[in-house]
């Protein structure tokens, strides 16, 4: 089952509806349409519902007239209560490390699935323009798969975690690499290098719909492709993750709550970002994203997100440098 959050094209900003997506899911006009669920339906609660209850709701929605793509605006499937982005693709880690003169993943990478917390209020819809953030000349994308958590868990095993994953969607973790690099040299962050936009969508595919795409180790195995201006620039498979999504939820829940409405992401797949290519090539090839570039990401069975880099929407003041203390300068 595919479930989308949307508003009608003429709805006021802030409106939010939930619908069943039918059709082949292609990006072409007419390739899919949305059948609204009853007013007040909550997407995360629907994902958490018993399968029979969810199917009954879908059957009822399917009887309602469908809305064409040009009649709706797709919204982020959830406005997350929290977002955690993991680092699970070994080949991507290798490429990034080469950019720092350290080929090969650090040995610590193999110990546990590390993650960073992201800005949940920065999510954007599948086709929203993404304004160029300030202070960057190295705007980048990151091709990922994200899991939507549908029930609260704590200290769960991977087997127990499986029922907490309501479904999956495509994610683009937009990154200002030069800003990010400065922050991480201070052993903190990234913060402003990441907090301006994260695209999730176009809808959520329920976990049960993907049971036939698990490999021998139980990993979700889907083809992942990214294009810039309609030219393929990267591809991988989610089955190349070092840990399964169930293991990610389990790890996140160790001595901590993982809450319904959270988004947990795979991290960038191999060749799923420009920075990895920069690390392997030793140069900014392909070039950083510019205003007018269109980034399109497709994950098998999950759909396609397509966003254009737009001009900056607002001007911001320059960052004030730190106050220097004379006595510290004298003792340096």
ABEGO torsion letter per residue (X at the ends): XBBBBBBBAABBBGBBBBBBBBEAGBABBGABBBBBBBBGBBAAAAAABBAAAAAAAAAAAAABBBBBAAABBBBBABBBABBBBBBABAAAAAAAAAAAGBBEBBAAAAABBBBBBBBAAABBBAABBBBBBBGBABBBBBBBBBBBBABBBBGBBAAAAAAABAEBBBBBBBBBAAAAAAAAAAGBOBBAAAAABBBBOABBBBAAAAAAABBAAGBBBBBBBBBBGGBBABBBBAAABABBAAAAAAAAABGBBBBBGBBBBAEBBBGABAAAAAAAAGBBOBBBBBBGBBBBBBBBGAEBBBBBBBBBABBBBBBBBBBBBAAAAAAX
